[in-house]
């Protein structure tokens, strides 16, 4: 029976076969289950809308070969070979298949029987080289030997993918349950769409209106939310989406990575006491659309947004975490963005309720892996500075600390405020050890990310000043800075 191999295309196919059979684990599959999905593909792959759908995955295969339009019997011959190689009575070679190690099929995988037995090429496996191309094969012996079970999984793989922006989206994870959940969801959507298109006499499957990166993250979060409602939280895992085309017009591949630490952060953030803040961050991340005139002359319609910048910027983590914090947790706007990008509208004045140290603390622990002691020192300094600004009504210090573009400006502002307090018999705002812990690797040697530390202190300050009511009375102190102006 098929099993997970670690190869994304094979594993998505195995998950699709398992979902088609209504089971959860490939170990539970029977030959009857393989027969059922093979029969489904045999009937549907040779006609529209799937015949058109498969041109992205298997160009010039027996399923999609334009020359067979007048010879449908050749399509069935091809389907019987590639979809029947798993059967117990199918011929096999002594050569192991590359994905499973099981004996490779001995069937020539074309209609005329001209291909070497059991060898697969681009028309059988997406992104592989074509017939006769000897590069990257040992001894120039082109083609890959594949077992019948792996070949069936590879043919089933497109059913467990989503078609977005003219390509296929295959989602794979080192947690096989995530791979299975994506394949099951996409299979469900595809089968429903196939029936709708067929009833309407159409030839092409519809595609999601979302941009691919947004569609991937939105689906991932939806599936994770479902899992949290139905069972215990999943184990730590990373998720990778492959957005590819194997079309004869040109091969291309985009890879979207969702690392383990980012998924761990998201799993916590979408539930419990974090959920309200998370939902508001997501809401403010959607594309800004404008009403369009109705074709029927009625009330103008508001188009559905195509993308969510918050979702898509999750895919830049963990590498781009300083910019992510500045944009989404400190609400610094970005000016050089496209039309409709909501990040150009972010501002501290309008988004004060989105400033959440609790969410930032979670992010620092899960994604940044910052030491707990440094996080605690940042929190304490933020509290101290907020108390100072509120009690002394020192608007000038607040603005200087917030807008300092150079390290020495920020340090001088802290020193001056501390000296003024000491002269009045009060303790300084920050101790030497605390300052070094937060901002410096050593005396007079600032961290490369001192701006990040300043931003984190500022987030805590703003949250506390808002809770104290000071910011309501001094809202003008929140200068509107763009990401470019900060840099």
Secondary structure, 3 states (H helix, E strand, C coil): CCCCCCCHHHHHHHHHHHHHCCCCCHHHCCHHHHHHHHHHHHHHCCCCCHHHHHHHCCCCCCCCCHHHHHCHHHHHHHHHHHHHCCCCCCCEEEEECCCCCCEEECCCCCCCCCCCCCEECCCCCCCCCCCCCCCCCHHHCCCEECEHHHHHHHHHHHHHCEEECCEEEEEEECCHHHHHHHHHHHHHHHHHHHHHHHHHCCCCCCCCCCCHHHHHHHHHHHHHHHHHHHCCCCCCCCEEEEEEECCCCCCEEEEEEECHHHHHHHHHHCCHHHHHHHHHHHHCCECCCCEECCCCCCCCEECCCCCEHHHHHHCCCCCCHHHHHHHHHCCCECCCCCCCCHHHHCCCCCCHHHCCHHHHHHHHHHHHCCCHHHHHHHHHHHHHHHHHHHHHCCHHHHHHHHHCCCHHHHHHHHHHHHHHHHHCCCCCCCCHHHHHHHHEEECCEECCCHHHHHHHHHHHHHHHHHHHCHHHHCHHHCCCCEHHHHC
